[in-house]
Amino acid sequence: FSYLYFSDPHIGHKKFNHELFDKMVTLTKRYKPDFAIDPGDNVEGMSGRPGHIYELSQLGFEEQVKHASELYSRLPIPIYGIDGNHDGWYYEKNHGGAIVGVDLEARIKNYHHLGQMEGHLKVDGIGIHLFHGNDGTAYADSYKLQKLIESYTGGEKPNIVHSGQYHKAIYLFRRNVHGFECGTLCGQSKFMRGKKIQAHMGFGFVTV
């Protein structure tokens, strides 16, 4: 089987790259993967960080999730996704209890919510773990993915892990786990520029 993966679009942020999303839809229609993997940060959220509101193109839960559902419905395949920490702002930071993935699943037929911050999928006996970190970028790009794979308990490791959060594009093979950092569909934000953090923009296709 084959699948598309993408992560961290941060829909609602002015740096969300519509042109890159359009290219992803075009190539998905050309290559015809069976499904898509989405490890979180579907929307930008409303953090309350000073000045953050001026970085937004859509304000609030309804406008951001509406735009995300319009975009995701253009993908002609099932999407299996989780909520990331930016999605979680509507659940935790304002104690609103809103779960972005649950709302996306209710709005569009092709989206399937697997959990908050992590989820599991099994396809033809192959275990795929979706993970979204809640910490910051490390000194070395591959460090977070290496430590995630090292943290798996023996006998419980997935065959493949797709990780969001860090906006890095990485593949590595460790402890018999194929690991992917999934990049981002959002350009470098003001926050990232200030922290001197790169944004590796893109998406990928995997054949298993």
The 8 nearest C-alpha neighbors of each residue, nearest first, counted from 0:
[[1, 207, 206, 33, 2, 32, 122, 123],
 [2, 0, 206, 32, 205, 33, 207, 204],
 [3, 1, 32, 34, 35, 205, 33, 204],
 [2, 4, 204, 35, 203, 36, 32, 34],
 [3, 5, 36, 203, 35, 202, 37, 204],
 [6, 4, 202, 37, 181, 36, 203, 3],
 [7, 5, 183, 37, 38, 181, 163, 8],
 [6, 8, 40, 183, 9, 39, 41, 184],
 [7, 9, 184, 185, 10, 41, 183, 6],
 [10, 8, 42, 43, 41, 7, 40, 12],
 [11, 9, 42, 8, 12, 43, 15, 41],
 [10, 12, 57, 56, 63, 43, 55, 42],
 [11, 13, 55, 14, 56, 15, 10, 43],
 [12, 14, 56, 55, 15, 54, 11, 10],
 [13, 15, 186, 185, 12, 16, 188, 187],
 [16, 14, 185, 12, 13, 10, 8, 184],
 [15, 17, 19, 18, 185, 184, 14, 20],
 [18, 16, 20, 19, 21, 15, 184, 22],
 [17, 19, 21, 20, 16, 22, 23, 15],
 [20, 18, 22, 21, 16, 17, 23, 184],
 [19, 21, 23, 17, 22, 18, 24, 16],
 [22, 20, 18, 24, 19, 23, 17, 25],
 [21, 23, 25, 19, 20, 24, 26, 18],
 [22, 24, 20, 26, 21, 25, 27, 19],
 [25, 23, 27, 21, 22, 26, 74, 28],
 [24, 26, 22, 28, 23, 27, 21, 29],
 [27, 25, 29, 23, 28, 24, 30, 22],
 [28, 26, 24, 30, 29, 25, 31, 23],
 [27, 29, 25, 31, 26, 30, 24, 75],
 [30, 28, 26, 27, 31, 25, 24, 32],
 [29, 31, 27, 28, 32, 26, 204, 25],
 [30, 32, 28, 27, 29, 33, 26, 76],
 [33, 31, 2, 1, 34, 30, 3, 27],
 [32, 34, 2, 1, 31, 76, 0, 35],
 [35, 33, 77, 2, 76, 32, 78, 3],
 [34, 36, 3, 78, 2, 4, 79, 77],
 [37, 35, 4, 79, 80, 78, 3, 5],
 [36, 38, 80, 6, 5, 39, 79, 4],
 [39, 37, 163, 81, 129, 6, 80, 130],
 [38, 40, 83, 82, 81, 41, 37, 7],
 [41, 39, 83, 7, 85, 42, 86, 9],
 [40, 42, 9, 39, 8, 7, 10, 86],
 [43, 41, 9, 10, 40, 44, 86, 11],
 [42, 44, 9, 11, 85, 10, 12, 40],
 [43, 45, 85, 42, 88, 86, 46, 89],
 [46, 44, 47, 88, 59, 43, 52, 89],
 [47, 45, 48, 44, 88, 51, 92, 85],
 [46, 48, 45, 49, 51, 52, 50, 92],
 [49, 47, 46, 51, 50, 52, 45, 190],
 [50, 48, 51, 47, 52, 46, 53, 54],
 [51, 49, 52, 53, 48, 54, 47, 46],
 [52, 50, 53, 48, 54, 49, 47, 46],
 [51, 53, 54, 55, 50, 45, 47, 58],
 [52, 54, 51, 55, 50, 56, 13, 49],
 [53, 55, 52, 51, 13, 12, 56, 50],
 [56, 54, 12, 13, 52, 53, 57, 11],
 [55, 57, 13, 11, 12, 58, 54, 53],
 [58, 56, 11, 55, 63, 62, 59, 12],
 [59, 57, 62, 55, 63, 56, 11, 60],
 [58, 60, 61, 62, 63, 45, 57, 44],
 [59, 61, 63, 62, 64, 89, 58, 44],
 [60, 62, 64, 63, 59, 65, 58, 66],
 [63, 61, 65, 64, 57, 60, 59, 58],
 [62, 64, 11, 66, 60, 65, 57, 61],
 [63, 65, 67, 66, 61, 62, 60, 68],
 [66, 64, 62, 68, 63, 67, 61, 69],
 [65, 67, 69, 63, 64, 68, 62, 70],
 [68, 66, 64, 70, 69, 65, 71, 63],
 [67, 69, 71, 65, 70, 66, 72, 103],
 [70, 68, 66, 67, 72, 71, 65, 73],
 [69, 71, 67, 68, 72, 73, 66, 74],
 [72, 70, 68, 73, 74, 69, 67, 110],
 [71, 73, 74, 69, 70, 68, 107, 109],
 [74, 72, 71, 70, 75, 69, 24, 68],
 [73, 75, 72, 76, 71, 24, 27, 70],
 [74, 76, 73, 28, 77, 72, 27, 109],
 [77, 75, 34, 74, 78, 109, 33, 35],
 [78, 76, 109, 34, 110, 35, 79, 75],
 [77, 79, 35, 110, 109, 34, 111, 36],
 [80, 78, 111, 36, 37, 35, 112, 110],
 [79, 81, 37, 112, 38, 113, 36, 78],
 [80, 82, 114, 39, 38, 113, 115, 112],
 [81, 83, 39, 115, 116, 86, 100, 40],
 [84, 82, 39, 40, 116, 86, 85, 131],
 [83, 85, 87, 86, 133, 40, 88, 82],
 [86, 84, 87, 40, 44, 88, 83, 43],
 [87, 85, 83, 84, 40, 88, 82, 42],
 [86, 88, 84, 90, 85, 89, 91, 83],
 [89, 87, 92, 91, 90, 85, 86, 44],
 [88, 90, 87, 97, 95, 91, 93, 86],
 [91, 89, 96, 97, 87, 95, 88, 94],
 [92, 90, 94, 88, 93, 87, 89, 96],
 [91, 93, 88, 94, 89, 90, 87, 46],
 [92, 94, 95, 91, 89, 88, 90, 96],
 [95, 93, 91, 92, 96, 90, 89, 88],
 [94, 96, 90, 93, 97, 89, 91, 92],
 [95, 97, 90, 94, 98, 89, 91, 93],
 [98, 96, 90, 89, 95, 99, 102, 87],
 [99, 97, 101, 100, 90, 96, 102, 89],
 [98, 100, 102, 101, 86, 103, 97, 82],
 [101, 99, 103, 112, 102, 98, 82, 104],
 [102, 100, 104, 98, 103, 99, 112, 105],
 [101, 103, 105, 99, 100, 104, 106, 98],
 [104, 102, 100, 106, 105, 101, 68, 107],
 [105, 103, 110, 101, 102, 106, 111, 107],
 [104, 106, 102, 103, 107, 101, 108, 110],
 [105, 107, 103, 104, 102, 68, 108, 65],
 [108, 106, 104, 109, 105, 110, 103, 72],
 [107, 109, 110, 104, 106, 105, 72, 77],
 [108, 110, 77, 107, 78, 76, 111, 72],
 [111, 109, 78, 104, 108, 77, 107, 79],
 [112, 110, 79, 104, 78, 80, 113, 109],
 [111, 113, 100, 80, 81, 114, 101, 79],
 [114, 112, 118, 81, 80, 111, 79, 119],
 [115, 113, 81, 118, 117, 112, 116, 82],
 [114, 116, 82, 81, 117, 83, 118, 113],
 [117, 115, 131, 83, 82, 130, 81, 114],
 [118, 116, 130, 129, 115, 114, 131, 81],
 [117, 119, 113, 129, 114, 128, 81, 130],
 [120, 118, 128, 127, 129, 113, 121, 117],
 [119, 121, 127, 126, 128, 122, 118, 129],
 [122, 120, 126, 125, 124, 127, 123, 119],
 [121, 123, 125, 124, 120, 126, 127, 0],
 [124, 122, 125, 121, 0, 126, 207, 120],
 [123, 125, 122, 121, 126, 158, 127, 120],
 [124, 126, 122, 121, 123, 158, 127, 157],
 [127, 125, 121, 157, 158, 120, 124, 159],
 [126, 128, 159, 120, 160, 157, 119, 121],
 [127, 129, 160, 119, 118, 157, 159, 161],
 [130, 128, 161, 118, 117, 38, 160, 162],
 [129, 131, 117, 162, 116, 38, 161, 128],
 [130, 132, 163, 116, 162, 164, 83, 38],
 [133, 131, 164, 134, 130, 163, 116, 162],
 [132, 134, 84, 131, 135, 164, 83, 116],
 [133, 135, 132, 136, 164, 165, 137, 84],
 [134, 136, 137, 133, 165, 132, 164, 143],
 [135, 137, 165, 138, 134, 140, 196, 143],
 [136, 138, 139, 142, 140, 135, 143, 141],
 [137, 139, 140, 136, 142, 141, 143, 135],
 [140, 138, 137, 142, 141, 136, 143, 144],
 [139, 141, 142, 137, 138, 167, 143, 136],
 [140, 142, 144, 139, 143, 145, 169, 137],
 [141, 143, 145, 139, 144, 140, 146, 137],
 [144, 142, 146, 145, 141, 147, 137, 140],
 [143, 145, 147, 146, 142, 141, 148, 178],
 [144, 146, 142, 148, 143, 147, 149, 141],
 [145, 147, 149, 143, 148, 144, 150, 142],
 [148, 146, 144, 150, 149, 145, 143, 151],
 [147, 149, 145, 150, 146, 151, 144, 173],
 [148, 150, 146, 147, 151, 145, 174, 173],
 [151, 149, 147, 148, 146, 152, 145, 153],
 [152, 150, 156, 149, 148, 153, 155, 147],
 [151, 153, 155, 154, 150, 156, 149, 148],
 [152, 154, 155, 156, 151, 150, 174, 149],
 [153, 155, 156, 152, 151, 157, 158, 174],
 [156, 154, 153, 152, 157, 151, 158, 126],
 [155, 157, 151, 154, 153, 152, 158, 176],
 [158, 156, 126, 159, 127, 128, 155, 176],
 [157, 159, 176, 126, 127, 125, 177, 156],
 [160, 158, 177, 127, 157, 176, 178, 128],
 [159, 161, 128, 178, 127, 129, 179, 177],
 [162, 160, 179, 129, 180, 178, 130, 128],
 [163, 161, 130, 180, 131, 38, 129, 181],
 [162, 164, 131, 38, 6, 181, 165, 39],
 [165, 163, 131, 132, 166, 7, 162, 83],
 [164, 166, 167, 136, 163, 135, 182, 180],
 [167, 165, 182, 183, 198, 199, 164, 163],
 [166, 168, 182, 199, 165, 180, 169, 198],
 [169, 167, 182, 180, 181, 199, 166, 170],
 [170, 168, 180, 179, 167, 171, 181, 141],
 [169, 171, 179, 178, 180, 172, 168, 177],
 [170, 172, 178, 177, 173, 169, 179, 145],
 [173, 171, 177, 176, 178, 175, 174, 170],
 [172, 174, 175, 176, 171, 177, 148, 145],
 [175, 173, 176, 172, 148, 149, 156, 177],
 [176, 174, 173, 172, 177, 158, 156, 157],
 [177, 175, 158, 173, 174, 159, 172, 178],
 [176, 178, 159, 172, 171, 158, 160, 175],
 [179, 177, 160, 171, 170, 159, 172, 176],
 [180, 178, 170, 161, 169, 181, 162, 160],
 [179, 181, 169, 162, 168, 167, 182, 161],
 [180, 182, 168, 6, 179, 5, 163, 162],
 [183, 181, 168, 167, 166, 199, 200, 201],
 [182, 184, 7, 200, 166, 6, 185, 8],
 [183, 185, 8, 200, 16, 201, 7, 15],
 [186, 184, 15, 8, 14, 183, 16, 9],
 [185, 187, 14, 188, 198, 15, 16, 184],
 [186, 188, 198, 191, 192, 197, 185, 189],
 [189, 187, 191, 190, 192, 186, 14, 185],
 [188, 190, 192, 191, 193, 187, 54, 194],
 [189, 191, 193, 188, 192, 194, 187, 195],
 [192, 190, 196, 194, 188, 193, 189, 187],
 [191, 193, 195, 189, 194, 190, 196, 188],
 [192, 194, 190, 191, 195, 189, 196, 188],
 [193, 195, 191, 192, 196, 190, 189, 197],
 [196, 194, 192, 193, 191, 197, 190, 187],
 [197, 195, 191, 194, 192, 198, 136, 193],
 [196, 198, 199, 195, 187, 191, 166, 192],
 [197, 199, 166, 187, 200, 186, 167, 196],
 [200, 198, 167, 182, 166, 168, 183, 197],
 [201, 199, 183, 184, 182, 198, 185, 186],
 [200, 202, 182, 183, 184, 199, 203, 19],
 [201, 203, 5, 4, 182, 181, 183, 200],
 [204, 202, 4, 3, 5, 205, 201, 181],
 [203, 205, 3, 2, 4, 206, 1, 202],
 [206, 204, 2, 1, 207, 3, 203, 4],
 [205, 207, 1, 0, 2, 204, 32, 3],
 [206, 0, 1, 205, 2, 125, 159, 123]]
